[in-house]
Amino acid sequence: MSNAKNIWVLPEIEKNKEVSKLSLGLLTEARDIAEKVGGTVTALIFSESERQIPDVLGKYGVNQVYLFLDPVFQRYSVEAYAAAILSRLRQEKPWLLLMGHTVIGKELAPYLASLLDTAAVADCVKIDVSQAEKPKFYRPVYDGQIYQEIIFDTDATMLVTMEANALNDLPTKKEAKPKIILIESSLSPDLIKTRHLEFLPADVQTVDVTEAETIVSAGMGAISDEIYPLVTELAGLVEGAIGTTRPVVDGGKISRERMIGQTGKTVSPDFYFALGISGATHHTGGIQESGKIVAVNRDRQASIFQSADAGAVADLREVLPKLIEKIKQAKKRGEIL
């Protein structure tokens, strides 16, 4: 491998042409590592036709963009993406390739690793490059109770997928103007082994909480058989993702991927409902970037009220049915879309 510590990043671009929040964190991570090891950052973009490169890439320190063009890139395909970049990967041998720990990254990283005879670190939460020749990668194991330290024993490109909650989204003060390199390919449609049938709308309640605009979070005071169905009904009405706290997860009531807090996920929704949540520092540390926080708890001394923009000391069994009915009536009148 070349001595150059060049880093490639696969940013994921939404339908509205915006780079996802997770991808901005990946670009920040790549830039920070490049500055420490004297490398450069290259973004990989796949498109069915020529397109304008998002200005935000330059604001995050991207030096170069490889724009892969082919009609087959109208939709993501692991076979097509891998075929497009494989020869360039083998030729240039970038030091590191970062992807999000998303549907795309979780499929593409191991697929490329098998073709390149290297390995992939999945679900990475920390990269230590203090010893640039032997960088260390950390990932949670045993349900997040401990962290596994991984060191690559290869000169091949290191492939890594990272979680959104492990990343910071920080634009650079020195904006770059990336060099754009068009790479046209003529991939056979027969290369793609899967066929797209239709898009199904996402269940808003199960959307990743790090990407949700509205979150309805249930604490220990909101998970009883009587109250929790009301919580999920409210979440459906306001199109909010379900979130929760560590005690609820430890009790096996809601899955760990919904946990918000210092050892869970850090969130930044426009609106955050904290229902039956006491407000332990572990949890509130993960919601500080929220737009508006509204808390309901029957304990007037609950710490959550110190973090909330508005709060009510009330019993959820009484509040939620009334709130749900008001929202339903407002929707009928067209006051809420």
Sequence and secondary structure as in RCSB ss.txt:
>XXXX:A:sequence
MSNAKNIWVLPEIEKNKEVSKLSLGLLTEARDIAEKVGGTVTALIFSESERQIPDVLGKYGVNQVYLFLDPVFQR
YSVEAYAAAILSRLRQEKPWLLLMGHTVIGKELAPYLASLLDTAAVADCVKIDVSQAEKPKFYRPVYDGQIYQEI
IFDTDATMLVTMEANALNDLPTKKEAKPKIILIESSLSPDLIKTRHLEFLPADVQTVDVTEAETIVSAGMGAISD
EIYPLVTELAGLVEGAIGTTRPVVDGGKISRERMIGQTGKTVSPDFYFALGISGATHHTGGIQESGKIVAVNRDR
QASIFQSADAGAVADLREVLPKLIEKIKQAKKRGEIL
>XXXX:A:secstr
  S   EEE   B TTS B HHHHHHHHHHHHHHHHHT  EEEEEEESS     THHHHTT  EEEEEE GGGGS
  HHHHHHHHHHHHHHH  SEEEEESSHHHHHHHHHHHHHHT  EEEEE EEE SSTTS EEEEEETTTTEEEEE
   SSS EEEEE GGG      SS    EEEEEE    GGG  S         GGGS TTT SEEEEE GGG ST
TTHHHHHHHHHHHT EEEE HHHHHTTSS GGGBBSTTSB    SEEEEES    HHHHTTSTT SEEEEEES T
T THHHH SEEEE  HHHHHHHHHHHHHHHHHTTS  
